[in-house]
Amino acid sequence: MQEVIYKFLQTYFVYTTAYTALFSIASHFYRSKKSCARPSQYQRIAILIPVYLENEVILQSVKYIHQQSYPSKFYDVFVLADSLDVKTLDKLREQNIHIVEIDFEQRTKAKAISKGLCYIQTQNSYEITVILDADNVMDKDFLFIVSQAYASGNMAIQGQRVAKNKNNNIAILDGISEAVNNAIFRKGYQALGLSAPVIGSGMAFNTHLLVSAFQEIDLASKGEDRELQLEIIKRGHKIHYAEEALVFDEKVDNKQTFGQQRKRGILNQLISLIKSFPSSVKQLLHGNLSYFNIAFLSAIQLPRIINIGLFSLWVLLLWLFNRSTGFTIVTFGLYLLSIIIAVPRGYYTKSTLLALTRLPQTFGIMLLSLFNARQANKQFIHTSHSTKHEIEL
């Protein structure tokens, strides 16, 4: 039994290292297809923002929307308002924001977006639908870049989410994690001809495709973004990563919220892996490697911080039990190097070095989240945000 466990863990660590190294290296061969030309024809865009309780946050976020360089007459903003104050709703209407009031006993983001999609279909005809979170702030050229990517034939587009704040060690680590994800799972995938995954916000879709895909999604699911991307990829579309389409996103800056987010993410990953495994094999047999990659090859891996912690413990255990550690240490070194080369240069700072001292604590939080993941499915987990992080576009 010990030998079986040994071979299983060694195989897992080798696989994870090889996978991470492949796409981390590939990310450096990614070439953006940015176009400097303005769209020859402006598409009408609907911006959907699901909001729960975040009165001050949504008021802060929408003030940036009107700074878009995209002509304002070609886009409309729809706040999917769940439990917002009457005063907040009035202030939003004063800024020409459309309100879609949400009231579900069992709330999920999928239900809110679905109701928003039903609503916008009764309004003007929108070619593109953008989905944001309440705290998201689009860079002033976001809609232009999305429009250009769409005009180039991309039916599903994921923008680059970047950190709005770096106010403490947890926020810095969270920002680094997302930056590495962008490099490995988006630039790396796209460089090798695979579809990029979505993040859950800062994404845009052909409206008809989005409406159609949502009809196949379990609206009670708390992992609607995973289901959505697989449904779109199954239909033969690749999700385009638009690196220049920046969306500023607030990073988690406290341990409790960090743990809640990771708990939810781990559970959604596990549920998606189990549900999509049969279809992932079927799609692979039909030549859809993008589907198989996201649904299985990526999903069977634990989060990076947990991998780093387990890798460290594994080396220690091998040493304590007098097993050969040379190969494992080299593998671990390659894994760390693959992550390091995916970190943007902007994070090579003294603040990052200080933040890295929190990795053991973060590993502990992640490990607890892994064991308590089942609890995340029993309730709606809301991530609160702050209004203290101002940005300049």
ABEGO torsion letter per residue (X at the ends): XAAAAAAAAAAAAAAAAAAAAAAAAAAAABBBABBABBBABBBBBBBBBBBBGBAAAAAAAAAAAAABABBAAABBBBBBBBGBBAAAAAAAAAAGBBBBBBBBABBBAAAAAAAAAAAAAABBBBABBBBBBAABBBBAAAAAAAAAAAAAGBABBBBBBBBABAABAAAAAAAAAAAAAAAAAAAAAAAAGBBBBBAGBGBBBBAAAAAAAAAABBAABABAAAAAAAAAAAAGBBBBBBAABBBBBBBBABAAAAAAAAAAAAAAAAAAAAAAAAAAAAAAAAGBAAAAAAAAAAAABBBAAAAAAAAAAAAAAAAAAGBBAAAAAAAAAAAAAAAAAABBAAABBAAAAAAAAAAAAAAAAAAAAAAAAAAAAABBBBBBBBAABBBBX
